[in-house]
Amino acid sequence: MFCLSAPKQRARFIVDSCFEKNDVSFVSLERKLTHKGGIPALEKSQALLLEERYRLESRLAHNQVETWKAQCLKDNTWVVVKILKLTEISDWKTQELFEREAKALKHLKHPAIPTYLDYLVDPAAGAYYLVHTWVEGQSLAQMLTAGQVFDEAFVVNLAEQILAILSYLHAFSPPIIHRDLKPSNLIWDGDRVHLIDFGGVLEVLTPQGGSTVTGTYGYMAPEQFAGKALPASDLYSLGATLMHLLSGQLPSELLNPQLQLALPEKLPISGRLRFWLEQLTAYQLAQRFQTAESALAQLQALSSQSILSVGSHPPPPETEIQLEHRFTQLSLRFREPYFSLARLGISAFVFLFSWMLVTGTVASLFPTFNGTWGFTIFFAGPIYATFGLFFGLGFAVKWLGQFLYTETTLELNASGSFKLQKELFFRGRSRYFQISETGSIRDIQALQKVIAYYQNQEPIYKLRLDLGGLKYDFGSQLSDPEKKWLQAEIVDFLSRQFSSSQTQLFKARSEV
């Protein structure tokens, strides 16, 4: 046990708080300090003996700022004491960050954030002390070191709780940016996660904040390296932290050549969560979630079993298209009735014309059969049935679509390849491949909506993947909102694979 007792000849003092009604800060406090031999001096009327309040028990961390677990002698509760010694800091930025943490905690009242208790000054030692409540539990970093395996359900629950904390912080005006969200700063108490260590927080009272590069490599958003931090920067750090928990690998080990964090493909998690994490950690700030609220809303939507489609754009209501749009891959699958209204109408007309030829031939070869009940049934029955189809085409298509339908699968990969496959199914069993083509996405010149046929003098469109000499059509039986949505998703993915000039030409050809 270590106690902050000291020789009697060495005075140690504390200040109850530098945030009372006068709002005394470090800057204003220093104006009252006089320097003698490099050690600040403080008027005794403003001080109390430090050892009367806290006893340090065990040191938790030691860099430029020491962190101790301590006991409050007033009520025997555990607290955290952070110590800044002027003789051990390399620059005044450390003192500024220490002051920011104290100011931030003074303003924060949240059950998942430590509560500010005291601010102390020891002029004899040239040291400053920040005291806040102790959070019981294990850090996520300790759990990782112990070999803890984090499954998808736990990580989703964790993400929802942390996003709620970030929503609270970012709701301040100006927003409070933590800037150092990582496993060691997240404490799990067995039921709830707590966010600690606000030593890197942006200035809560000054809108412009500071330009200090603060954070931990791997968890820092790209813009933080330039001294710029936004609410989306905390979201990037959260995504990097969650990826670390799921994979057991440091974020720096998960960077791909495009500097995008990407989980191993064989990791057993859902494509929905994988896609959400990639949006949370997008290298480009514009492609990232901008607020904790939007990230939380999307995460909760992905957890719903009724959502079949995940993409960059909201899917049409009640669509049955299964789509996953990630930064490394886009895949979609949907089924369509084999018989469309136009195809069924043409089929009925061909059948009617052919049957009239057959019955005419039979009538000429067997005159005695003409005019009998058997001839009438043989001739008129199919004709009446065909006319019935004309009046019930919609019902016929829906009914036949349950038994005979095509399934289209399209896969686009950031590696540069694509695969388009159409398969015919009868009663849920595959019969044959109508088309199965692979190629390079660099050959794709456009994704257009072209006219498939006319219905009641209105054009019905289909999607066409144009590779110059080769053209692949699909989606004629989808609704117009579904076609528009698919076109937007595919164009978005392909645009990221092209250069800026290629992207402009591709979008122009695709009429986007």
C-alpha angles and dihedrals in degrees: 000000000000122000128195091232115136140184112291093240089059111076120211121191140181135204114219092224138334089212102067122125091296088054092221109194132186090270096051091040091055090056087064092048121092119202121228116173090344094300118114119235126209132197109260092224088070097049144079130191110272097213090063090072115031139027118199114227110174135000113238100182139000126196124111087323120044118216120203137182105229142176123238105226093205098066103001093243123145118252139170120245119196116197127202116189115194091212092060102047121097097209142003092256088080089057090048092052090047089054091048092054091052092049092047095050090046089061100040123093110174131131092229095051125071115259119241112242112165149347118216137189128199105191094181092059096032089237136139127203132204117194127196137157122287118245113215118219143054128301116239087241090059090048090051091050090050090056098256112171114216116207127203095260093054093046093050091050090048092049092052092052094047092047089054089054092048091049088057093048096044092049091073117099105262094022120248109238115199094199096189107062108155139132095276091056095051118081121198114204095185095269109029137033121232127202115220141171108057092181092120097044119134117248107282097198099041115068095205092051115185140298098230115138100234129167143065123290112253093024095055119100114239093249091058090069086067091050093256118127128178135168087267088060091064088049090055090052090050091052092048090050093050091048089052091052094048098044103029087227127117114253090243087063092053098059115117124207089273089058089246118139108239130177119229110274093232094056107120100237131116120271088235094061091042091054092047091052091050090054090048091054101036111152092222110070092217091059093051129088106270099203137032089233093059092046091050093047091052092047092051091047091052090053090060112100090212092068109090099169131061121185147126093274128050109266121237115266116276094002116161094201111124107216134166117185113190132162092255101035144018119201130174136176130185140154130226132189109262090223115064122188091259094045092047092048092050090045091051092049093048090047092049093048092047092048092051088054090050095048092045090053092048091049091052094046096044109034092169089060091057115102096016126122089249091055092048092052091043092049106031102035098070091039092054090046091051092050088050089057090055090057094043101038094133093052091044093053092048092047095046091044090067090062106027120036143138126236119209123201124185124182124184120185132196086226085076105258135109135193127199119188132177120189131185118224129192116191090344095308125112114244106176143329114263090190138352114177134166130188147136120296087220087072093057108106100176147348106220140175108233131177113268098180142319126264119189086346090302119118118243112207134211132190119255126198102207117204095169102252093023125059126186120195128199143148103049092140095050120102119260093252090051092051091048091048094049091048091052093048095048094044091050092053096045092046090062090056095054133069117258093261092047090048093054091049092045093051091046091053091045090051092235 
